[in-house]
Amino acid sequence: MTSQIQVPPGASRSGGQDLRWMLTRLVEEVPGVLSVAVVSADGLPLLSSEPPEDPAGTGRRRRSLTGPLGAAADLATVVSGLGSLTNGAAALMDGGQVRQTLVAMAEGNLLVMSISDGSLLGVYTDPEADMGVVTYHMALFVGRAGHLLTPELRAELRQATPRPR
């Protein structure tokens, strides 16, 4: 599977490239992962991947979100909203910090994990993906990305992110 990883132009070479490399590995090496988004605490996409046209080799195209900025931005929007919703629910229930969220659907799974400073990692998988393997690799990404996502890099990625017109 080959995915196109998007790091906004003008993003930091060292931190941005390290994150791109980590995201590429997550998408290409973890079976069943279709699309990934890293979202800042204020809901802006920092880094994302576009889903492949035919992830399972079935000859049919997977339906994807198609908003004004494309599937990657749409995944980031959903991840941000889901993160906000689950944080609100945790606050109402005195449940403490949300560590991860899983939405299991007929045609796929959406997993969201907190990175740091409210940043989120969202992963969309095919329905047959092994959730244990996916969450393990997400946890590795979160542990490593937390050190790379400095306030300076987040600011650079936010400034370089395209906005709807």
C-alpha positions in Angstrom: 0.0 0.0 0.0 1.4 3.4 -0.8 -0.1 6.5 0.8 0.6 10.1 0.1 1.7 11.8 3.3 1.0 15.5 3.5 3.3 17.9 5.4 2.3 21.4 4.7 4.9 23.4 2.6 7.1 25.6 4.8 7.0 23.2 7.7 10.2 22.6 9.7 12.6 20.2 7.9 13.8 18.3 10.8 10.8 17.9 13.0 8.3 17.8 10.1 10.4 15.2 8.3 10.7 13.0 11.3 6.9 13.2 11.8 6.4 12.5 8.1 8.7 9.4 8.3 6.9 8.1 11.4 3.5 8.7 9.8 4.6 7.0 6.6 5.7 3.9 8.6 2.4 3.8 10.4 0.3 3.9 7.2 2.5 1.6 5.1 3.6 -1.0 7.7 0.6 -1.5 9.9 -1.9 -3.9 8.1 -5.4 -2.4 7.7 -4.5 1.3 8.3 -6.1 3.4 5.6 -5.7 7.0 6.6 -4.1 8.9 9.5 -4.4 12.5 10.8 -2.5 14.4 13.5 -4.6 17.3 14.8 -3.6 20.2 17.1 -5.4 20.9 20.4 -7.4 23.7 18.6 -8.6 21.3 15.9 -6.3 22.2 13.0 -4.7 19.4 10.9 -1.0 19.2 11.4 -0.1 16.2 9.4 -2.2 13.7 7.4 -2.3 10.9 4.9 -4.7 10.4 2.0 -6.5 7.1 1.9 -5.6 4.8 -1.0 -8.1 4.4 -3.8 -8.5 0.6 -3.4 -7.0 -0.4 -0.1 -8.0 -4.1 -0.2 -7.3 -4.7 -3.9 -11.0 -5.5 -4.5 -11.3 -3.4 -7.6 -13.8 -1.1 -5.9 -13.0 2.4 -4.6 -13.5 3.0 -0.9 -16.0 5.8 -0.2 -14.1 8.5 1.5 -15.0 11.9 3.0 -14.9 14.6 0.4 -15.0 18.0 2.0 -13.4 21.2 0.7 -9.9 20.2 1.6 -10.1 16.5 0.8 -10.3 13.3 2.7 -7.3 14.0 5.0 -8.8 17.3 6.2 -12.1 15.6 6.7 -10.5 12.9 8.8 -8.8 15.6 10.9 -12.2 17.4 11.4 -13.8 14.2 12.6 -10.9 13.4 14.9 -11.0 16.9 16.4 -14.8 16.7 16.9 -14.6 13.2 18.4 -11.8 14.3 20.7 -13.8 17.2 21.9 -16.9 15.1 22.4 -15.1 12.4 24.4 -13.3 14.9 26.5 -16.6 16.6 27.4 -18.1 13.2 28.2 -15.1 12.3 30.5 -15.5 15.7 32.3 -19.2 15.1 32.9 -18.6 11.6 34.2 -15.5 12.6 36.2 -13.6 10.0 34.2 -10.3 11.7 34.0 -8.2 12.2 30.8 -9.4 10.3 27.7 -6.5 8.1 26.5 -8.1 6.5 23.4 -11.4 6.3 21.6 -12.7 3.6 19.2 -15.6 3.9 16.9 -16.3 0.5 15.2 -18.4 0.8 12.0 -19.6 -1.7 9.4 -17.0 -0.5 6.9 -14.1 0.5 9.1 -12.8 1.6 12.5 -11.8 5.0 13.7 -9.3 5.2 16.6 -8.2 8.4 18.3 -5.4 8.7 20.9 -4.1 11.8 22.8 -0.6 12.8 21.9 0.3 15.7 24.1 -0.9 19.2 24.8 -4.3 18.1 23.5 -3.0 17.1 20.1 -4.6 13.9 18.7 -3.7 11.0 16.5 -6.6 9.6 14.5 -6.4 6.4 12.5 -9.0 5.0 10.1 -8.7 1.3 9.4 -10.5 -1.3 7.3 -13.0 -3.4 9.3 -10.8 -6.5 9.4 -7.7 -4.7 10.9 -6.4 -6.2 14.2 -7.1 -3.5 16.7 -4.5 -4.7 19.1 -1.8 -4.3 16.5 -3.1 -0.9 15.4 -3.3 0.5 18.9 0.1 -0.8 19.7 1.6 1.0 16.8 -0.4 4.1 17.5 0.9 4.1 21.1 4.5 3.9 19.7 3.8 6.9 17.4 2.2 8.9 20.3 5.2 8.3 22.5 7.7 9.4 19.9 5.6 12.2 18.4 5.1 13.8 21.8 8.8 14.7 21.9 8.8 16.1 18.3 5.6 18.1 18.5 7.2 21.1 20.2 5.2 24.4 20.4 7.5 25.8 17.6 6.8 22.9 15.2 3.1 23.0 16.0 3.0 26.7 15.2 4.9 26.1 11.9 2.6 23.3 10.9 -0.5 25.4 11.8 0.7 28.4 9.7 1.4 26.2 6.7 -1.9 24.4 6.8 -4.2 25.3 3.9 -7.5 27.0 4.9 -10.8 26.8 3.2 -11.7 29.9 1.2 
